Amino acid sequence: MKQMWAVLMLLLMTGAAPAATLTVTVSNGESDQGCVSVALYNIDTSQNFGSGSGYYQGKHGNIASGTAQVVFSNIPYGTYAVAAFHDLDCSGVIKKNFWGIPQTMYGFSNNYGKRPDFNQASFLVTGDTKIAIRLQWY
């Protein structure tokens, strides 16, 4: 019990914020070619949500049998949203046609359809968290 209080006091004195692991599983890829690009947005980057830039953290995941998994470690507790797409050349850039329509499968947290705003796709992280995103065509 004394150790727990000592750890708590140390955290309070150092200002260390609680952190968690966020595991994002992306499914429904139509092939194992390339990778899945995953962008994690927080409150500070929420105005950029879904733009493909200005995100909090980004990662790529290898695809096997149409599914990829990406793990974000040491994520401070808070509100987040995720955008993901099947990145055929692992460039981190989603390919769009002349009208701005994605030319690859994509998806968002909470499995919202076409380009939700941050609030619609957001979820709370208050401990280790797992979410699932199903890719779709526009």
N, C-alpha and C positions, 0 to 999 in steps of 0.2 A: 504494500500500500504506500509506503514511504517513497518507493521508486517511482510509482505512478505520479505522485504529487511533484516529485523532483523533475520528472520529464515535462509535466504540464507547466511548471514554473519556468523551466528553461525555454519552452516554446513561447510562452508569453513574453519573456524578457528579450528574446531574440527576434520576435515578431514573425516567426516562421508560420506561414499559412498552411493549413492542412492540404495535403495533395493526394491524388488518386490516380489510378490507371483507367484509361478509357480504351476499351476494345471495340473496334468497329468491324463487323462482318458484312461484306458486300457480296450479294449473290445475284444470280440470273445473268451472268456474263455469257455472251453467245459463243465465246471461244476462249482458249487459254493464251491467245496471242497477246503480247504486250504486258501491261500491268493495270492495276486500278490506282488512280490518283485520288487521294482523299485530302480535302481541305477542312481544317477545324477552325471555326470562328468563335470568338468570345464576345462579350458585351462591347469591349473596346474596338473590335473590328466588325461589329454587326452591320454597319452601314455598307460594307463591301460584300455582304453575304451573297454567294452565288455568282459573283463576278469573275471568279478564277484568280483573283489577286487580292492583296491586302488581308490575307487570312492570318490567324494566330500561329498555326503550325500546319505543315503539309507533309504528307508521306506517300510513298508508293507501296503497293502490296502485290506480291506475285499471285497469279491466278492458277488455280488447279481445279479442274472439273467445274468451271464457271464461278468459283467462289474465291474470294481473297479476304485476308484478315490483316488489319493494321492496328498496332497498339501504340497509344500515346501515353507516355509515362510522366509521372510527377506533374499532373495537371492540377492546378489550384481549384478548390471547390468553387463552383459558380455555374452560370448559365452558358450553354454552348449550342451550336448547330453545326451540322456536317453536310458538305456537298461532295459527291464522288462521281467519277466517270470512268468508263473503260478507255484507257489510254493506250491505243494500239502501238504507238512508238515510244511510250514512256517519256514523253517530252514535258509533261506537266501542263500542256496547253490543249484545251478542248477545241476540236476542229468544228467550225460552223460554216454553213453555206452563205450565200450572198445576202439572205434575209436574216441571218443571225441564228438560224435553227441548228442545234447540235447535230453533227453527223456521226455521232456515236451514242451508245447507251449511257444514261446518267441516272442519279438518284439523290435524294435528300433525306436527312434524319426525319423521323416520324412518317416516312414514306409518302410525303406529299407529292403530288403530281408536278405539273409544270411550274417551275420557279416560284416557290413560296417565299415569303419574306422571313426574316430572321425569327420573328415571334412564332410563326406557324411551325417552323422546323426546330425550334429550340427545345432543350431538355436540361434538367438540373443534374449536376454531378456533386454528390455529397459523400462519396465513397467510391470504391471500385465499381465501374459501370460498364455494361455491355449493351450495345445497340446493334440492330440489323437494318441494312438498307438493301432494297431490291431494285436493281437497275431496270430501266425502261427506255423505250424509244420516245421521242417527242410526239 
